[in-house]
């Protein structure tokens, strides 16, 4: 695991941290002490299973989840990601470790406390939808509130808010059998949100959907999270989905988290060869922004520069384009070598009349994928400007192409 990502257990949990998982382990089998000893000695999962009959599902997993953020766990089948999320609400009991939710250790809660936790604090959305076929859409969404004893008028009012939020207004009296896969998953999300949980657990919720429905649901989830600012732990096996949705991503292998970080940090600084291979083929244009690939322009001139200065600067820097700035570094436009030569031929006192104005610019926080069409139509590197229009750097087409998956 990337040691920079290890959480210090002695640190006081920040008010922004709603969930802290510490040294979580889950073993299946009887001879767990022998299995733990073999783990400490460096044995692998397959060797431990062969020698002891114990399956190591999770091995020393630690991470924090900030309030209002989306934390994604990704890894190949059998890596332990779904086991982690099912331990959080104690659908599966961990062998050891702590799960601190809002400061309370979930692993030490009694049955009554866990019951209340699942009813009012933590909701879960499953891959297989988990809808009740004998109830219509409204009946499915209201179920959690009904179990809590909320009166019919109030629970249906709240349910209709969530049904509208997920885009199913008008379908509330339809049978779940009339719905597409994407619509069924919207019902599942509405049902989970209807209880107004502080934490939403999503175990590969979109993996059964076709690519188009999956993309729509990803967008829908991000829209909902932006509106409601829910804290979400999201499990997936799709690398592009994990990086698109997650504020923080944990990459798992053999029950351990190999590396934790933001999508940008993981893409730019993979911790080991496994992470590099895992990220191979990832669509970097949807993860990295312009600030990650922009460079400082080598040729800058002021708007009052004379043609001789412009030509000299371009020759010395071996370029055919100069970026023109004002007194406060505001970006004005571009002067080409041909334009400067023409200005010198015409004996003009400055390059003002040959500046190409109104050329496309981009901001540094824009995703690379969003500027591909603009960059392809521009004969020179795009100028990157800040919110005051000041020149921050430039982005070449070569830099954009090198980040295409």
Buried (B, 14 or more C-beta within 10 A) or exposed (E): BBEEBEBEEEEEBEEEBBBBBBBBBBBBBEBBEBBBEBBEEEBEBEEBBEEBEBBBBBBBBBBBBBBBBBBBBBBEEBBBBBBBBBBBBBBBEBBBBBBBBBEEEBBEBEEEEBEEBBBBBBBBBBBEBBBEEEBBBBBBBBBBBBEEEBEEEEBBEBBBEBBEBBBBEEBBEBEBEEBEBBBBBBBBBBBBBBBBBBBBBBBBBBBBBEEEBBBBBBEBBEEBBEEBEBBBBBBBBBBBBBBBBBBBBBBBBBBBBBBBBBBBBBBEEBBEEBBEEBBEEBBBBBBBBBBBBBEEBBBBBBBEBBBEBBBBBBEEBEBBBBBBBBEEBBBBBBBBBEBBBBBBEEEBEBBBEBBBEEBEBBBBEBBBBEBBEBBEEBEBBBBBBBEEBBBBBBBBBEBBEEBEE
